[in-house]
Amino acid sequence: MRVLSRADVLSLIAMDDAIDIMARAFGELSAGRAEMPARVGLASGDGISLFMPARLGAGGERGAKIVSVFAGNRARGMPCVNGVILMLDDETGLPAALIDAGELTAIRTAAAAGLAARLLSRPGSRVLTVFGAGALAPRQIEAVRAVRPVEEVRVVSKGGESARMLASSLEGVDARAVANPAEAVDGADVIVAVTTSVTPVFDGAGLAAGTHVSGSGSFAADAREIGGEVVARARVVVEEREAALEEAGDLVIPIREGLVRPDVIDADLGEIVNGRAPAGSGGRDLTFFKSVGTAVQDVAIGAEVLRRAEAEGVGRVVEV
């Protein structure tokens, strides 16, 4: 079994590649060529551990991710999101690789948002606002910049210090921390939320037509980063309908409140990738991509990382 560390992962995959891998994974999922049982969650203390298996049929890529999200780890000086991806040989079922999933989760989450931005946002989008400045935020910025000509980045965080640190670390773009959410979203072309908030992080009532909104932080039915006023005006696109309607409070709550219809989801990413649904706004004021994360993302990117590691001799091979 090949063991791949965080450093190994970073040496093997780039954001442009990850976005293309997500397009293939969602295309297979939407076309019925992937198996993805419902994920299982174990919640305790201040966190949750998720067990997420999948198999992509076209390449026989089989595996599972175990990821934990513990918000209290920040105070311990430890990452809030951590985990591993276990890849299995599709013919024998034997373990093929154990891959550190902390950074890979951030990459694949951002790559999905980047794919959504490529498919839904205006091609000339130049102003990006990011709510949240944790481990996921730099990757989200990287992903949007990979598909759109971003010139200005505004970062908002609780307390503001992490936003200032993130903004100062960005190169090749005008970046600044913004304390006022209304100021942060004013004139933004793309708005990304990657926070642990359980309530909306900005008032979307006044967003200009054509704005693309992406939510990748909350993943529970009773939590939401994006308010119902955005959902009601937007073309809503998700990774996979069933998971989104069970786990995305951004959608579940406004449906329950009667603000939007239960069929509020217009398309999944795979339908757009496969040409079964159009790209763009679909005639709506806004576009909204809601992510809760899927196992096909992890298995698809894990399989590609493993292929490259084997070809380049990266990682450590151990007997099991």
Phi and psi restraints in degrees (value plus and minus 20) as a CYANA .aco file:
   2 ARG   PHI    -111.0   -71.0
   2 ARG   PSI     108.5   148.5
   3 VAL   PHI    -125.4   -85.4
   3 VAL   PSI     103.9   143.9
   4 LEU   PHI    -139.4   -99.4
   4 LEU   PSI     104.0   144.0
   5 SER   PHI    -105.2   -65.2
   5 SER   PSI     156.5   196.5
   6 ARG   PHI     -78.6   -38.6
   6 ARG   PSI     -64.2   -24.2
   7 ALA   PHI     -82.8   -42.8
   7 ALA   PSI     -58.9   -18.9
   8 ASP   PHI     -80.7   -40.7
   8 ASP   PSI     -66.3   -26.3
   9 VAL   PHI     -78.4   -38.4
   9 VAL   PSI     -66.7   -26.7
  10 LEU   PHI     -84.4   -44.4
  10 LEU   PSI     -47.0    -7.0
  11 SER   PHI     -99.9   -59.9
  11 SER   PSI     -31.3     8.7
  12 LEU   PHI    -131.4   -91.4
  12 LEU   PSI     -35.6     4.4
  13 ILE   PHI    -157.2  -117.2
  13 ILE   PSI     119.1   159.1
  14 ALA   PHI    -136.7   -96.7
  14 ALA   PSI     141.2   181.2
  15 MET   PHI     -82.6   -42.6
  15 MET   PSI     -61.5   -21.5
  16 ASP   PHI     -76.6   -36.6
  16 ASP   PSI     -63.8   -23.8
  17 ASP   PHI     -83.6   -43.6
  17 ASP   PSI     -63.1   -23.1
  18 ALA   PHI     -82.0   -42.0
  18 ALA   PSI     -59.3   -19.3
  19 ILE   PHI     -83.2   -43.2
  19 ILE   PSI     -63.2   -23.2
  20 ASP   PHI     -85.7   -45.7
  20 ASP   PSI     -56.2   -16.2
  21 ILE   PHI     -84.6   -44.6
  21 ILE   PSI     -60.0   -20.0
  22 MET   PHI     -83.8   -43.8
  22 MET   PSI     -59.2   -19.2
  23 ALA   PHI     -79.9   -39.9
  23 ALA   PSI     -63.7   -23.7
  24 ARG   PHI     -85.9   -45.9
  24 ARG   PSI     -63.9   -23.9
  25 ALA   PHI     -82.7   -42.7
  25 ALA   PSI     -67.1   -27.1
  26 PHE   PHI     -89.4   -49.4
  26 PHE   PSI     -52.9   -12.9
  27 GLY   PHI     -81.7   -41.7
  27 GLY   PSI     -63.5   -23.5
  28 GLU   PHI     -87.0   -47.0
  28 GLU   PSI     -62.1   -22.1
  29 LEU   PHI     -80.7   -40.7
  29 LEU   PSI     -67.2   -27.2
  30 SER   PHI     -86.7   -46.7
  30 SER   PSI     -51.6   -11.6
  31 ALA   PHI    -104.8   -64.8
  31 ALA   PSI     -19.0    21.0
  32 GLY   PHI      59.6    99.6
  32 GLY   PSI      -0.8    39.2
  33 ARG   PHI    -121.3   -81.3
  33 ARG   PSI      -1.9    38.1
  34 ALA   PHI    -155.6  -115.6
  34 ALA   PSI     126.8   166.8
  35 GLU   PHI    -126.6   -86.6
  35 GLU   PSI     110.8   150.8
  36 MET   PHI    -168.4  -128.4
  36 MET   PSI      67.8   107.8
  37 PRO   PHI     -80.6   -40.6
  37 PRO   PSI     137.9   177.9
  38 ALA   PHI     -80.3   -40.3
  38 ALA   PSI     119.4   159.4
  39 ARG   PHI     -95.9   -55.9
  39 ARG   PSI     133.7   173.7
  40 VAL   PHI    -130.1   -90.1
  40 VAL   PSI     114.2   154.2
  41 GLY   PHI    -136.9   -96.9
  41 GLY   PSI     117.4   157.4
  42 LEU   PHI    -137.3   -97.3
  42 LEU   PSI      89.0   129.0
  43 ALA   PHI    -123.2   -83.2
  43 ALA   PSI     116.5   156.5
  44 SER   PHI    -182.2  -142.2
  44 SER   PSI     133.8   173.8
  45 GLY   PHI      36.8    76.8
  45 GLY   PSI    -149.2  -109.2
  46 ASP   PHI    -125.5   -85.5
  46 ASP   PSI       2.5    42.5
  47 GLY   PHI    -170.4  -130.4
  47 GLY   PSI    -197.6  -157.6
  48 ILE   PHI    -164.5  -124.5
  48 ILE   PSI     123.9   163.9
  49 SER   PHI    -133.0   -93.0
  49 SER   PSI     111.8   151.8
  50 LEU   PHI    -135.4   -95.4
  50 LEU   PSI     117.0   157.0
  51 PHE   PHI    -135.3   -95.3
  51 PHE   PSI      98.6   138.6
  52 MET   PHI    -153.1  -113.1
  52 MET   PSI      78.5   118.5
  53 PRO   PHI    -115.6   -75.6
  53 PRO   PSI     136.3   176.3
  54 ALA   PHI    -185.0  -145.0
  54 ALA   PSI     140.8   180.8
  55 ARG   PHI    -161.6  -121.6
  55 ARG   PSI     108.7   148.7
  56 LEU   PHI    -118.4   -78.4
  56 LEU   PSI     101.1   141.1
  57 GLY   PHI     -90.8   -50.8
  57 GLY   PSI     -54.6   -14.6
  58 ALA   PHI     -80.6   -40.6
  58 ALA   PSI     -60.2   -20.2
  59 GLY   PHI    -131.0   -91.0
  59 GLY   PSI     -16.1    23.9
  60 GLY   PHI      40.9    80.9
  60 GLY   PSI      24.0    64.0
  61 GLU   PHI    -115.8   -75.8
  61 GLU   PSI      98.7   138.7
  62 ARG   PHI    -147.3  -107.3
  62 ARG   PSI     117.0   157.0
  63 GLY   PHI     156.0   196.0
  63 GLY   PSI    -190.8  -150.8
  64 ALA   PHI    -176.3  -136.3
  64 ALA   PSI     130.4   170.4
  65 LYS   PHI    -134.5   -94.5
  65 LYS   PSI     121.0   161.0
  66 ILE   PHI    -135.3   -95.3
  66 ILE   PSI      96.1   136.1
  67 VAL   PHI    -147.7  -107.7
  67 VAL   PSI     120.0   160.0
  68 SER   PHI    -138.2   -98.2
  68 SER   PSI     119.4   159.4
  69 VAL   PHI    -142.8  -102.8
  69 VAL   PSI      88.1   128.1
  70 PHE   PHI    -145.6  -105.6
  70 PHE   PSI      81.4   121.4
  71 ALA   PHI     -80.5   -40.5
  71 ALA   PSI     -51.4   -11.4
  72 GLY   PHI     -88.0   -48.0
  72 GLY   PSI     -32.0     8.0
  73 ASN   PHI     -84.8   -44.8
  73 ASN   PSI     -44.9    -4.9
  74 ARG   PHI     -78.7   -38.7
  74 ARG   PSI     -61.9   -21.9
  75 ALA   PHI     -90.5   -50.5
  75 ALA   PSI     -40.5    -0.5
  76 ARG   PHI    -109.2   -69.2
  76 ARG   PSI     -21.1    18.9
  77 GLY   PHI      53.9    93.9
  77 GLY   PSI       5.8    45.8
  78 MET   PHI    -142.5  -102.5
  78 MET   PSI     136.7   176.7
  79 PRO   PHI     -85.3   -45.3
  79 PRO   PSI     120.9   160.9
  80 CYS   PHI     -92.6   -52.6
  80 CYS   PSI     -50.4   -10.4
  81 VAL   PHI    -136.2   -96.2
  81 VAL   PSI     105.6   145.6
  82 ASN   PHI    -172.1  -132.1
  82 ASN   PSI     141.0   181.0
  83 GLY   PHI     147.7   187.7
  83 GLY   PSI    -193.5  -153.5
  84 VAL   PHI    -158.1  -118.1
  84 VAL   PSI     133.0   173.0
  85 ILE   PHI    -132.1   -92.1
  85 ILE   PSI     106.5   146.5
  86 LEU   PHI    -123.7   -83.7
  86 LEU   PSI      94.8   134.8
  87 MET   PHI    -116.7   -76.7
  87 MET   PSI     118.2   158.2
  88 LEU   PHI    -136.8   -96.8
  88 LEU   PSI     125.7   165.7
  89 ASP   PHI     -88.1   -48.1
  89 ASP   PSI     110.1   150.1
  90 ASP   PHI     -93.5   -53.5
  90 ASP   PSI     -41.8    -1.8
  91 GLU   PHI    -108.6   -68.6
  91 GLU   PSI     -55.0   -15.0
  92 THR   PHI    -130.9   -90.9
  92 THR   PSI     -39.6     0.4
  93 GLY   PHI      58.8    98.8
  93 GLY   PSI     -19.9    20.1
  94 LEU   PHI     -92.0   -52.0
  94 LEU   PSI     128.1   168.1
  95 PRO   PHI     -81.3   -41.3
  95 PRO   PSI     110.1   150.1
  96 ALA   PHI    -126.4   -86.4
  96 ALA   PSI     -52.5   -12.5
  97 ALA   PHI    -179.6  -139.6
  97 ALA   PSI     129.0   169.0
  98 LEU   PHI    -141.8  -101.8
  98 LEU   PSI      95.3   135.3
  99 ILE   PHI    -138.0   -98.0
  99 ILE   PSI     109.8   149.8
 100 ASP   PHI     -79.1   -39.1
 100 ASP   PSI     108.0   148.0
 101 ALA   PHI    -128.4   -88.4
 101 ALA   PSI     -17.8    22.2
 102 GLY   PHI     -80.4   -40.4
 102 GLY   PSI     -81.0   -41.0
 103 GLU   PHI     -91.5   -51.5
 103 GLU   PSI     -53.9   -13.9
 104 LEU   PHI     -85.6   -45.6
 104 LEU   PSI     -53.1   -13.1
 105 THR   PHI     -84.6   -44.6
 105 THR   PSI     -63.2   -23.2
 106 ALA   PHI     -82.6   -42.6
 106 ALA   PSI     -59.9   -19.9
 107 ILE   PHI     -87.0   -47.0
 107 ILE   PSI     -68.8   -28.8
 108 ARG   PHI     -90.3   -50.3
 108 ARG   PSI     -52.7   -12.7
 109 THR   PHI     -84.4   -44.4
 109 THR   PSI     -65.7   -25.7
 110 ALA   PHI     -86.7   -46.7
 110 ALA   PSI     -57.3   -17.3
 111 ALA   PHI     -82.8   -42.8
 111 ALA   PSI     -57.4   -17.4
 112 ALA   PHI     -84.0   -44.0
 112 ALA   PSI     -62.5   -22.5
 113 ALA   PHI     -86.1   -46.1
 113 ALA   PSI     -56.4   -16.4
 114 GLY   PHI     -85.0   -45.0
 114 GLY   PSI     -61.1   -21.1
 115 LEU   PHI     -81.3   -41.3
 115 LEU   PSI     -64.7   -24.7
 116 ALA   PHI     -81.2   -41.2
 116 ALA   PSI     -61.7   -21.7
 117 ALA   PHI     -83.4   -43.4
 117 ALA   PSI     -58.5   -18.5
 118 ARG   PHI     -84.9   -44.9
 118 ARG   PSI     -55.5   -15.5
 119 LEU   PHI    -107.4   -67.4
 119 LEU   PSI     -46.3    -6.3
 120 LEU   PHI    -137.2   -97.2
 120 LEU   PSI     -52.3   -12.3
 121 SER   PHI    -101.4   -61.4
 121 SER   PSI     144.4   184.4
 122 ARG   PHI     -88.7   -48.7
 122 ARG   PSI     116.3   156.3
 123 PRO   PHI     -76.0   -36.0
 123 PRO   PSI     -50.7   -10.7
 124 GLY   PHI    -110.8   -70.8
 124 GLY   PSI      -3.8    36.2
 125 SER   PHI     -78.8   -38.8
 125 SER   PSI     103.9   143.9
 126 ARG   PHI    -142.8  -102.8
 126 ARG   PSI     -37.2     2.8
 127 VAL   PHI    -134.1   -94.1
 127 VAL   PSI     100.3   140.3
 128 LEU   PHI    -136.1   -96.1
 128 LEU   PSI     107.9   147.9
 129 THR   PHI    -132.4   -92.4
 129 THR   PSI     112.5   152.5
 130 VAL   PHI    -142.3  -102.3
 130 VAL   PSI     103.6   143.6
 131 PHE   PHI    -117.5   -77.5
 131 PHE   PSI      99.8   139.8
 132 GLY   PHI      88.7   128.7
 132 GLY   PSI     120.8   160.8
 133 ALA   PHI    -156.1  -116.1
 133 ALA   PSI       8.0    48.0
 134 GLY   PHI    -105.1   -65.1
 134 GLY   PSI    -177.1  -137.1
 135 ALA   PHI     -83.2   -43.2
 135 ALA   PSI     -49.6    -9.6
 136 LEU   PHI     -98.4   -58.4
 136 LEU   PSI     -47.0    -7.0
 137 ALA   PHI     -82.8   -42.8
 137 ALA   PSI     -67.4   -27.4
 138 PRO   PHI     -79.5   -39.5
 138 PRO   PSI     -56.5   -16.5
 139 ARG   PHI     -89.0   -49.0
 139 ARG   PSI     -56.7   -16.7
 140 GLN   PHI     -83.2   -43.2
 140 GLN   PSI     -61.6   -21.6
 141 ILE   PHI     -82.9   -42.9
 141 ILE   PSI     -65.3   -25.3
 142 GLU   PHI     -78.3   -38.3
 142 GLU   PSI     -61.8   -21.8
 143 ALA   PHI     -87.1   -47.1
 143 ALA   PSI     -64.9   -24.9
 144 VAL   PHI     -86.6   -46.6
 144 VAL   PSI     -58.7   -18.7
 145 ARG   PHI     -86.2   -46.2
 145 ARG   PSI     -44.1    -4.1
 146 ALA   PHI     -91.7   -51.7
 146 ALA   PSI     -41.8    -1.8
 147 VAL   PHI    -138.8   -98.8
 147 VAL   PSI     -30.3     9.7
 148 ARG   PHI    -157.4  -117.4
 148 ARG   PSI     130.5   170.5
 149 PRO   PHI     -99.9   -59.9
 149 PRO   PSI      44.0    84.0
 150 VAL   PHI     -87.8   -47.8
 150 VAL   PSI     109.0   149.0
 151 GLU   PHI    -132.4   -92.4
 151 GLU   PSI     -43.8    -3.8
 152 GLU   PHI    -153.9  -113.9
 152 GLU   PSI     113.0   153.0
 153 VAL   PHI    -144.2  -104.2
 153 VAL   PSI     108.0   148.0
 154 ARG   PHI    -133.5   -93.5
 154 ARG   PSI     112.8   152.8
 155 VAL   PHI    -141.2  -101.2
 155 VAL   PSI     112.1   152.1
 156 VAL   PHI    -142.9  -102.9
 156 VAL   PSI     111.8   151.8
 157 SER   PHI    -164.1  -124.1
 157 SER   PSI     140.0   180.0
 158 LYS   PHI     -88.1   -48.1
 158 LYS   PSI     101.7   141.7
 159 GLY   PHI      72.5   112.5
 159 GLY   PSI     -54.9   -14.9
 160 GLY   PHI      72.7   112.7
 160 GLY   PSI     -45.3    -5.3
 161 GLU   PHI     -86.0   -46.0
 161 GLU   PSI     -63.2   -23.2
 162 SER   PHI     -85.3   -45.3
 162 SER   PSI     -52.9   -12.9
 163 ALA   PHI     -85.6   -45.6
 163 ALA   PSI     -61.6   -21.6
 164 ARG   PHI     -84.2   -44.2
 164 ARG   PSI     -61.0   -21.0
 165 MET   PHI     -85.2   -45.2
 165 MET   PSI     -63.1   -23.1
 166 LEU   PHI     -85.1   -45.1
 166 LEU   PSI     -66.1   -26.1
 167 ALA   PHI     -79.9   -39.9
 167 ALA   PSI     -60.2   -20.2
 168 SER   PHI     -90.6   -50.6
 168 SER   PSI     -38.6     1.4
 169 SER   PHI    -106.3   -66.3
 169 SER   PSI     -32.5     7.5
 170 LEU   PHI    -101.5   -61.5
 170 LEU   PSI     119.1   159.1
 171 GLU   PHI    -139.4   -99.4
 171 GLU   PSI     130.5   170.5
 172 GLY   PHI      56.2    96.2
 172 GLY   PSI      -4.4    35.6
 173 VAL   PHI    -173.8  -133.8
 173 VAL   PSI     130.0   170.0
 174 ASP   PHI     -99.1   -59.1
 174 ASP   PSI      89.7   129.7
 175 ALA   PHI    -144.9  -104.9
 175 ALA   PSI     120.3   160.3
 176 ARG   PHI    -173.7  -133.7
 176 ARG   PSI     133.4   173.4
 177 ALA   PHI    -103.6   -63.6
 177 ALA   PSI     120.9   160.9
 178 VAL   PHI    -147.8  -107.8
 178 VAL   PSI     109.7   149.7
 179 ALA   PHI    -106.5   -66.5
 179 ALA   PSI     -53.0   -13.0
 180 ASN   PHI    -112.5   -72.5
 180 ASN   PSI      96.7   136.7
 181 PRO   PHI     -77.2   -37.2
 181 PRO   PSI     -58.4   -18.4
 182 ALA   PHI     -84.2   -44.2
 182 ALA   PSI     -60.9   -20.9
 183 GLU   PHI     -85.6   -45.6
 183 GLU   PSI     -57.2   -17.2
 184 ALA   PHI     -85.3   -45.3
 184 ALA   PSI     -56.0   -16.0
 185 VAL   PHI    -112.2   -72.2
 185 VAL   PSI     -32.4     7.6
 186 ASP   PHI     -85.1   -45.1
 186 ASP   PSI      96.0   136.0
 187 GLY   PHI      60.2   100.2
 187 GLY   PSI     -15.3    24.7
 188 ALA   PHI     -93.1   -53.1
 188 ALA   PSI     119.9   159.9
 189 ASP   PHI    -107.1   -67.1
 189 ASP   PSI     -57.5   -17.5
 190 VAL   PHI    -150.3  -110.3
 190 VAL   PSI     111.9   151.9
 191 ILE   PHI    -142.4  -102.4
 191 ILE   PSI     105.2   145.2
 192 VAL   PHI    -139.4   -99.4
 192 VAL   PSI     113.8   153.8
 193 ALA   PHI    -138.6   -98.6
 193 ALA   PSI     102.9   142.9
 194 VAL   PHI    -158.1  -118.1
 194 VAL   PSI      50.5    90.5
 195 THR   PHI    -143.6  -103.6
 195 THR   PSI     154.7   194.7
 196 THR   PHI    -121.0   -81.0
 196 THR   PSI      -6.6    33.4
 197 SER   PHI     -85.7   -45.7
 197 SER   PSI     127.1   167.1
 198 VAL   PHI    -124.7   -84.7
 198 VAL   PSI     -20.7    19.3
 199 THR   PHI    -148.7  -108.7
 199 THR   PSI     136.2   176.2
 200 PRO   PHI     -73.8   -33.8
 200 PRO   PSI     119.0   159.0
 201 VAL   PHI    -113.4   -73.4
 201 VAL   PSI     -28.0    12.0
 202 PHE   PHI    -173.8  -133.8
 202 PHE   PSI     141.5   181.5
 203 ASP   PHI    -110.9   -70.9
 203 ASP   PSI      93.2   133.2
 204 GLY   PHI    -112.2   -72.2
 204 GLY   PSI     -12.7    27.3
 205 ALA   PHI     -81.7   -41.7
 205 ALA   PSI     -53.2   -13.2
 206 GLY   PHI    -121.3   -81.3
 206 GLY   PSI      -6.0    34.0
 207 LEU   PHI     -82.4   -42.4
 207 LEU   PSI     119.1   159.1
 208 ALA   PHI     -90.7   -50.7
 208 ALA   PSI     126.9   166.9
 209 ALA   PHI     -77.9   -37.9
 209 ALA   PSI     120.0   160.0
 210 GLY   PHI      78.2   118.2
 210 GLY   PSI     -28.0    12.0
 211 THR   PHI     -90.7   -50.7
 211 THR   PSI     119.6   159.6
 212 HIS   PHI    -125.7   -85.7
 212 HIS   PSI     108.6   148.6
 213 VAL   PHI    -136.9   -96.9
 213 VAL   PSI     117.8   157.8
 214 SER   PHI    -153.0  -113.0
 214 SER   PSI     110.0   150.0
 215 GLY   PHI    -141.8  -101.8
 215 GLY   PSI      95.9   135.9
 216 SER   PHI    -147.4  -107.4
 216 SER   PSI     -11.9    28.1
 217 GLY   PHI    -112.5   -72.5
 217 GLY   PSI     -77.9   -37.9
 218 SER   PHI     -96.4   -56.4
 218 SER   PSI     124.6   164.6
 219 PHE   PHI    -166.2  -126.2
 219 PHE   PSI      11.8    51.8
 220 ALA   PHI    -149.1  -109.1
 220 ALA   PSI     130.1   170.1
 221 ALA   PHI     -86.8   -46.8
 221 ALA   PSI     -39.4     0.6
 222 ASP   PHI    -125.6   -85.6
 222 ASP   PSI      -6.0    34.0
 223 ALA   PHI    -150.7  -110.7
 223 ALA   PSI     125.3   165.3
 224 ARG   PHI    -172.9  -132.9
 224 ARG   PSI     123.8   163.8
 225 GLU   PHI    -118.8   -78.8
 225 GLU   PSI     -46.2    -6.2
 226 ILE   PHI    -132.0   -92.0
 226 ILE   PSI     112.0   152.0
 227 GLY   PHI     -99.2   -59.2
 227 GLY   PSI     142.4   182.4
 228 GLY   PHI     -83.8   -43.8
 228 GLY   PSI     -44.2    -4.2
 229 GLU   PHI     -86.4   -46.4
 229 GLU   PSI     -48.6    -8.6
 230 VAL   PHI     -93.9   -53.9
 230 VAL   PSI     -67.2   -27.2
 231 VAL   PHI     -79.8   -39.8
 231 VAL   PSI     -59.6   -19.6
 232 ALA   PHI     -86.3   -46.3
 232 ALA   PSI     -48.2    -8.2
 233 ARG   PHI    -115.6   -75.6
 233 ARG   PSI     -29.7    10.3
 234 ALA   PHI    -123.8   -83.8
 234 ALA   PSI     134.6   174.6
 235 ARG   PHI     -98.0   -58.0
 235 ARG   PSI      98.4   138.4
 236 VAL   PHI    -118.3   -78.3
 236 VAL   PSI     106.6   146.6
 237 VAL   PHI    -148.1  -108.1
 237 VAL   PSI     119.1   159.1
 238 VAL   PHI    -151.4  -111.4
 238 VAL   PSI     156.5   196.5
 239 GLU   PHI     -96.4   -56.4
 239 GLU   PSI     -65.1   -25.1
 240 GLU   PHI    -176.3  -136.3
 240 GLU   PSI     108.7   148.7
 241 ARG   PHI     -78.3   -38.3
 241 ARG   PSI     -71.2   -31.2
 242 GLU   PHI     -78.6   -38.6
 242 GLU   PSI     -67.1   -27.1
 243 ALA   PHI     -83.5   -43.5
 243 ALA   PSI     -62.4   -22.4
 244 ALA   PHI     -83.2   -43.2
 244 ALA   PSI     -61.4   -21.4
 245 LEU   PHI     -94.6   -54.6
 245 LEU   PSI     -34.2     5.8
 246 GLU   PHI    -115.7   -75.7
 246 GLU   PSI     -53.1   -13.1
 247 GLU   PHI    -137.1   -97.1
 247 GLU   PSI     -35.0     5.0
 248 ALA   PHI    -115.5   -75.5
 248 ALA   PSI      79.5   119.5
 249 GLY   PHI     -80.5   -40.5
 249 GLY   PSI     -46.7    -6.7
 250 ASP   PHI     -76.6   -36.6
 250 ASP   PSI     -48.9    -8.9
 251 LEU   PHI    -123.2   -83.2
 251 LEU   PSI     -62.7   -22.7
 252 VAL   PHI     -79.7   -39.7
 252 VAL   PSI     -63.7   -23.7
 253 ILE   PHI     -87.3   -47.3
 253 ILE   PSI     -69.6   -29.6
 254 PRO   PHI     -86.0   -46.0
 254 PRO   PSI     -48.1    -8.1
 255 ILE   PHI     -85.5   -45.5
 255 ILE   PSI     -66.5   -26.5
 256 ARG   PHI     -82.8   -42.8
 256 ARG   PSI     -54.6   -14.6
 257 GLU   PHI     -98.5   -58.5
 257 GLU   PSI     -27.6    12.4
 258 GLY   PHI      60.6   100.6
 258 GLY   PSI      -9.1    30.9
 259 LEU   PHI     -94.5   -54.5
 259 LEU   PSI     -53.3   -13.3
 260 VAL   PHI    -153.0  -113.0
 260 VAL   PSI     143.0   183.0
 261 ARG   PHI     -98.7   -58.7
 261 ARG   PSI     137.0   177.0
 262 PRO   PHI     -80.1   -40.1
 262 PRO   PSI     -43.8    -3.8
 263 ASP   PHI    -115.7   -75.7
 263 ASP   PSI      14.2    54.2
 264 VAL   PHI     -82.8   -42.8
 264 VAL   PSI     -45.9    -5.9
 265 ILE   PHI     -91.8   -51.8
 265 ILE   PSI     103.5   143.5
 266 ASP   PHI    -107.1   -67.1
 266 ASP   PSI     -56.6   -16.6
 267 ALA   PHI    -182.3  -142.3
 267 ALA   PSI     140.8   180.8
 268 ASP   PHI    -124.5   -84.5
 268 ASP   PSI     143.1   183.1
 269 LEU   PHI     -77.8   -37.8
 269 LEU   PSI     -59.5   -19.5
 270 GLY   PHI     -82.9   -42.9
 270 GLY   PSI     -55.5   -15.5
 271 GLU   PHI     -83.3   -43.3
 271 GLU   PSI     -58.1   -18.1
 272 ILE   PHI     -91.8   -51.8
 272 ILE   PSI     -63.9   -23.9
 273 VAL   PHI     -77.8   -37.8
 273 VAL   PSI     -61.8   -21.8
 274 ASN   PHI    -102.5   -62.5
 274 ASN   PSI     -20.6    19.4
 275 GLY   PHI      60.7   100.7
 275 GLY   PSI      -8.3    31.7
 276 ARG   PHI    -107.1   -67.1
 276 ARG   PSI     -31.3     8.7
 277 ALA   PHI    -161.8  -121.8
 277 ALA   PSI     130.8   170.8
 278 PRO   PHI     -98.2   -58.2
 278 PRO   PSI     139.2   179.2
 279 ALA   PHI    -100.6   -60.6
 279 ALA   PSI     153.0   193.0
 280 GLY   PHI      67.4   107.4
 280 GLY   PSI    -183.9  -143.9
 281 SER   PHI    -103.4   -63.4
 281 SER   PSI     -35.4     4.6
 282 GLY   PHI      41.1    81.1
 282 GLY   PSI       6.3    46.3
 283 GLY   PHI      64.8   104.8
 283 GLY   PSI     -17.7    22.3
 284 ARG   PHI    -111.4   -71.4
 284 ARG   PSI     142.9   182.9
 285 ASP   PHI     -83.7   -43.7
 285 ASP   PSI     -62.8   -22.8
 286 LEU   PHI    -148.2  -108.2
 286 LEU   PSI     146.0   186.0
 287 THR   PHI    -140.2  -100.2
 287 THR   PSI     122.1   162.1
 288 PHE   PHI    -155.0  -115.0
 288 PHE   PSI      98.4   138.4
 289 PHE   PHI    -124.0   -84.0
 289 PHE   PSI     102.4   142.4
 290 LYS   PHI    -131.2   -91.2
 290 LYS   PSI     105.3   145.3
 291 SER   PHI    -134.1   -94.1
 291 SER   PSI     114.8   154.8
 292 VAL   PHI    -140.6  -100.6
 292 VAL   PSI     -23.5    16.5
 293 GLY   PHI      66.3   106.3
 293 GLY   PSI     116.8   156.8
 294 THR   PHI    -154.0  -114.0
 294 THR   PSI     133.9   173.9
 295 ALA   PHI     -87.6   -47.6
 295 ALA   PSI     -48.8    -8.8
 296 VAL   PHI     -82.9   -42.9
 296 VAL   PSI     -50.5   -10.5
 297 GLN   PHI     -82.2   -42.2
 297 GLN   PSI     -67.0   -27.0
 298 ASP   PHI     -86.5   -46.5
 298 ASP   PSI     -63.5   -23.5
 299 VAL   PHI     -89.8   -49.8
 299 VAL   PSI     -59.5   -19.5
 300 ALA   PHI     -84.0   -44.0
 300 ALA   PSI     -66.4   -26.4
 301 ILE   PHI     -95.0   -55.0
 301 ILE   PSI     -52.9   -12.9
 302 GLY   PHI     -83.6   -43.6
 302 GLY   PSI     -60.2   -20.2
 303 ALA   PHI     -84.6   -44.6
 303 ALA   PSI     -60.3   -20.3
 304 GLU   PHI     -89.0   -49.0
 304 GLU   PSI     -61.0   -21.0
 305 VAL   PHI     -80.7   -40.7
 305 VAL   PSI     -61.8   -21.8
 306 LEU   PHI     -84.6   -44.6
 306 LEU   PSI     -63.6   -23.6
 307 ARG   PHI     -78.2   -38.2
 307 ARG   PSI     -64.1   -24.1
 308 ARG   PHI     -89.7   -49.7
 308 ARG   PSI     -57.2   -17.2
 309 ALA   PHI     -83.6   -43.6
 309 ALA   PSI     -61.9   -21.9
 310 GLU   PHI     -85.2   -45.2
 310 GLU   PSI     -61.2   -21.2
 311 ALA   PHI     -87.8   -47.8
 311 ALA   PSI     -53.5   -13.5
 312 GLU   PHI    -123.5   -83.5
 312 GLU   PSI     -19.3    20.7
 313 GLY   PHI      48.1    88.1
 313 GLY   PSI      11.8    51.8
 314 VAL   PHI    -111.2   -71.2
 314 VAL   PSI     124.8   164.8
 315 GLY   PHI      77.9   117.9
 315 GLY   PSI    -196.7  -156.7
 316 ARG   PHI    -141.2  -101.2
 316 ARG   PSI     106.4   146.4
 317 VAL   PHI    -113.2   -73.2
 317 VAL   PSI     106.2   146.2
 318 VAL   PHI    -145.1  -105.1
 318 VAL   PSI     134.2   174.2
 319 GLU   PHI    -102.0   -62.0
 319 GLU   PSI     119.5   159.5
